[in-house]
Amino acid sequence: MIKTLTSYLVFSLFLLIRGNAMASSPESVLDISGLRQPGGMHPRVQIDYVKKQIKAKKQPFLDGYHQLLKYAATAQMHETHALIDFSVPGYYVDSANHRKNSKSLQSDSFDAYACALAYQLSGEAKYAQEAIRFLNDWAAKNTQYSDADGSLVMSYSGTGLVMAAELLSDYKGWKQEDRQEFFIWVGNVYRKACNQIRNRKNNWGDWGRFGSMLSAQLLADQSEMAENIRLIKSDLFSKIAQDGHMPHETARGANGIWYTYFSLAPITASMWVGYQATGENLFAYSQNNVSVKSAMDYLYQYNLKPEEWTWFKNPRPGSPGTWPGNLLEAMSGVYQDAQYAAYAKQAQPICYDFHHFAWTFPSLMKVQLTPFK
């Protein structure tokens, strides 16, 4: 009880600091306009833009919206699955229990995210209430993660919960004590998992940074946002080789194309969140003609022609309706790349609804660096 009381006192102080930060003048050293909620993965300008497209019955927004509402309606029939100890053994050691325990978070995370996004786009409180049901369950029950893959799966699957909370930032029906408990969970459990792995050099680090950035956005932690941006810049050109391949990921045998995607998804999502928060465009960050676009082009090329992949015979490619279609759909708007758009268009509206959550609704939630109009 003393520990709980202390946590709430600390959180109350956090709320005061957060409130002061949100009221900072535009002349602050770091522009925190992007930290005003909702922000992060879905800034207000993007949400307002998508709502206009839906109202005008434009595609693929309208079909994507109807798809989202179906997911949100289905979520209302699902039970919550929070675990006290989110224990996830290594996939290659115990795949059955890895999948079983991972699914508990993945299912709840997607449902919460879908419902929260449906609330923002529709304005209907029933969706917000459903999202809160999942957030409250994890905040109340989950106290830790463990085993070989606990931190990794917590990082990449829990993104949906944090994005849902961000999308509910303007919803007054979320009880203050429940909201506080969720924020405490993010700080004490989720962000801890992310920060534990964010210095790793492969996709583990990429997911850790993305989750940490989402947490920084939710908690209005400018220093953590800045640190994650620094980390991305610090090793980007050791992650991506001169020809665009990603050495840590292409080494993964038959799954090399998948792991290349699995690294680029959180890297690009982190860059998007960072751009909203600070205005720094890491999508254009390059060195000796090497950039994230180089790696994206490499992924695009060999996903189309896996027989030309030199790292392993007969690698597993993805498809437009799953991966890397979701990533290419999102990045087609960032880079204005017609090839990416054409690849994804055949599967619109794309929804990547399991395992990890970065570019989950890319056909609906358009991404672009130019102003939304």
FIDO-568792 format. One record per residue (C-alpha): residue in one letter; x, y, z. Coordinates in steps of 0.02 Angstrom, whole numbers, padded with zeros to 5 digits, always signed. Each point is the difference from the previous one (the first is absolute). Example, Ala and Ser with C-alpha at 12.3 -4.5 7.8 and 13.67 -1.06 7.14 Angstrom:
residues 2
A+00615-00225+00390S+00069+00172-00033
END
This chain:
residues 373
M+00000+00000+00000I+00143+00118+00042K+00081-00041-00166T-00163+00037-00091L-00025+00164+00092T+00178+00051-00041S-00029-00041-00183Y-00154+00110-00006L+00089+00143+00087V+00141-00013-00126F-00125-00005-00140S-00091+00154+00066L+00165+00093-00005F+00024-00065-00177L-00170+00068-00051L+00046+00171+00068I+00166+00000-00094R-00085-00065-00156G-00130+00137+00010N+00134+00133+00016A+00094-00073-00147M-00154+00001-00108A-00024+00184+00040S+00178+00046-00047S+00022+00148-00115P+00036-00024-00186E+00172+00073+00032S+00055-00154+00099V+00166-00076-00053L-00089-00160-00057D-00162+00023-00095I-00124-00109+00094S-00150+00040-00109G+00006-00178-00064L-00016-00064+00179R-00174+00072+00018Q-00129-00138+00000P-00053-00091-00101G+00167-00007-00086G+00131-00133-00027M-00057-00124-00131H-00160+00094-00037P+00017+00189+00017R-00159+00104+00003V+00030+00069-00175Q+00004-00177-00070I-00158-00051+00093D-00093+00155-00060Y+00059-00030-00179V-00059-00181+00001K-00169+00049+00072K-00023+00121-00146Q+00043-00135-00126I-00125-00119+00080K-00136+00132-00001A+00035+00032-00185K-00009-00190-00030K+00173-00004-00076Q+00095-00162-00022P+00091-00093+00072F-00049+00098+00155L-00183-00050-00002D+00032-00186-00020G+00140+00012+00128Y-00118+00083+00123H-00133-00134-00021Q+00134-00131+00022L+00056+00084+00162L-00178+00006+00068K-00019-00187-00031Y+00156-00033+00102A-00062+00115+00137A-00170-00087+00003T+00086-00169+00013A+00107+00062+00145Q-00157+00027+00103M-00025-00188+00001H+00177-00039+00060E+00053-00033+00178T+00157+00082+00069H+00156-00105+00025A+00122+00094+00112L+00133-00105+00084I+00079+00043+00167D+00167-00058-00068F+00016+00019-00188S+00119-00147-00018V+00052-00037-00179P+00129-00136-00033G+00113+00010-00151Y-00092-00042-00160Y+00131-00124-00059V+00003-00084+00172D-00185-00015+00041S-00105+00061-00147A-00166-00062+00072N+00009+00100+00162H+00081+00145-00090R-00153+00014-00113K-00125-00034+00139N+00062+00133+00120S+00040+00125-00138K-00179-00013-00066S-00071+00061+00166L+00080+00170-00025Q-00013+00003-00189S-00188-00030+00001D-00036+00129+00135S+00120+00127-00073F-00078-00006-00173D-00177+00007+00069A+00039+00150+00110Y+00086+00091-00144A-00139-00036-00125C-00135+00059+00122A+00095+00157+00049L+00028+00046-00182A-00183-00034-00038Y-00045+00119+00141Q+00108+00139-00071L-00070-00019-00176S-00182-00028+00047G-00016+00099+00161E-00100-00144+00077A+00037-00026+00184K-00043-00186-00008Y+00164-00033-00089A+00100+00098+00128Q-00079-00101+00140E+00048-00163-00084A+00180+00058-00022I+00008+00049+00183R-00055-00174+00052F+00160-00072-00072L+00113+00139+00064N-00068-00012+00176D+00022-00189+00005W+00185+00006-00044A+00033+00146+00115A-00086-00085+00147K+00072-00175-00022N+00166+00002-00091T+00150+00038+00109Q+00145-00074-00097Y+00068-00089-00153S+00122-00144+00002D+00089-00140-00093A+00108+00015-00156D-00122+00094-00113G-00107+00088+00130S+00076+00172-00025L-00002-00013-00190V-00180-00058-00017M-00058+00124+00132S+00084+00137-00103Y-00068-00042-00172S-00172-00065+00050G-00035+00129+00136T+00013+00145-00122G-00187-00015-00034L-00042+00029+00183V+00106+00157+00009M-00069+00069-00164A-00176-00035+00063A+00033+00099+00159E+00066+00144-00104L-00157-00002-00107L-00106+00007+00158S+00091+00151+00071D-00150+00113-00033Y-00131-00123+00062K-00073+00055+00166G-00085-00166+00032W+00165-00083+00049K+00002+00012+00190Q+00147+00100+00064E+00057-00137+00119D-00005-00129-00141R+00093+00116-00118Q+00133+00029+00133E+00018-00186+00030F+00028-00029-00186F+00130+00139-00010I+00090-00079+00148W-00003-00168-00089V+00076+00080-00155G+00140+00076+00104N+00034-00147+00113V-00026-00149-00117Y-00020+00041-00184R+00133+00135-00019K+00117-00100+00111A-00011-00144-00123C+00030+00116-00148N+00148+00088+00077Q+00076-00166+00050I+00022-00049-00182R+00013+00166-00093N+00190-00007-00010R-00002-00166-00093K+00067+00013-00177N-00133-00103-00089N-00190+00010-00008W-00009-00019+00190G+00074+00173+00019D-00115+00070-00134W-00156-00059+00090G+00068+00058+00167R+00026+00175-00068F-00171+00008-00081G-00086-00055+00160S+00105+00120+00102M-00046+00143-00116L-00185-00039+00013S+00020-00002+00189A+00093+00166-00004Q-00141+00074-00103L-00133-00062+00119L+00095+00056+00155A+00059+00163-00080D+00181-00047+00037Q+00103+00111-00115S+00168-00066+00058E-00046-00181-00040M-00067+00052-00169A+00165+00087-00037E+00102-00149+00061N-00091-00121-00115I+00025+00115-00148R+00184+00007+00044L+00009-00189+00005I-00082-00016-00171K+00127+00119-00076S+00146-00080+00092D-00002-00169-00088L-00114+00017-00152F+00145-00016-00122S+00067-00156+00084K-00172-00078-00014I-00012+00039-00186A+00141-00049-00118Q+00055+00097-00154D-00111-00103-00116G-00150+00016+00115H-00001-00171+00083M-00011-00013+00189P+00139-00118+00060H-00078-00046+00167E-00162-00049-00086T+00058-00080-00163A+00099-00122+00107R-00162-00081+00059G-00006-00136-00132A-00166-00034-00087N-00080+00142+00100G+00123+00134-00054I-00128+00098-00101W-00124-00008+00144Y+00129+00060+00126T+00051+00142-00115Y-00181+00056+00002F-00011-00033+00187S+00143+00122+00029L-00058+00133-00122A-00178+00005+00068P+00051+00067+00172I+00141+00107-00069T-00118+00092-00117A-00138+00010+00131S+00126+00075+00122M+00050+00128-00131W-00183+00046-00024V-00028+00023+00187G+00162+00098+00016Y-00050+00112-00145Q-00166+00040+00084A+00086+00035+00166T+00149+00105-00056G-00017+00038-00184E+00163-00090-00040N-00015-00097-00163L+00100-00159+00022F-00078-00073-00157A+00122+00112-00095Y+00147-00040+00114S+00140-00070-00111Q+00185-00034-00008N+00096-00045-00157N-00164-00030-00091V-00059-00123+00132S-00167+00032+00085V-00158-00086+00057K-00062+00023-00178S+00148-00106-00058A-00055-00141+00114M-00182+00021-00052D+00047-00015-00183Y+00103-00155+00038L-00147-00079+00091Y-00120+00046-00140Q+00114-00072-00135Y+00034-00168+00080N-00173-00026+00068L-00057+00006-00182K+00144-00111-00058P+00048-00114+00145E+00087-00117-00122E+00134+00135-00019W+00031+00012+00188T+00183-00045+00025W-00005-00030+00188F-00100-00161+00002K-00081-00116-00127N-00189+00014-00014P-00031+00133+00133R-00178+00033+00059P-00076+00155-00083G-00149+00100+00061S-00155+00062-00090P-00095+00162-00033G-00136-00041+00126T+00116-00038+00146W+00183+00045+00012P+00087+00091-00082G-00159+00069-00080N-00044+00096+00157L+00172+00080+00010L+00007+00040-00186E-00174+00076+00009A+00056+00116+00140M+00166+00045-00079S-00078+00034-00170G-00069+00159+00078V+00162+00049+00084Y+00110-00025-00153Q-00134+00029-00133D+00055-00163-00078A-00119-00062-00135Q+00073-00176+00003Y-00037-00021+00184A-00176+00067-00026A-00036-00115-00146Y+00058-00153+00098A-00114+00041+00147K-00151+00061-00099Q-00050-00175-00053A-00035-00045+00182Q-00082+00160+00064P-00059+00028+00131I+00148-00083+00085C-00007-00046+00183Y+00140-00091+00090D-00098-00064+00149F+00115-00117+00098H+00170-00027+00080H+00068+00179-00002F-00074+00172-00026A+00088+00138-00093W-00080+00024-00171T-00165-00084+00044F-00127+00103-00099P+00108+00081-00135S-00136+00015-00132L-00114+00091+00121M+00126+00105+00097K+00097+00081-00141V+00178+00050+00038Q+00083+00149-00083L+00129+00133+00038T-00089+00137-00094P-00143+00091+00089F-00165-00092+00016K-00132+00099-00094
END
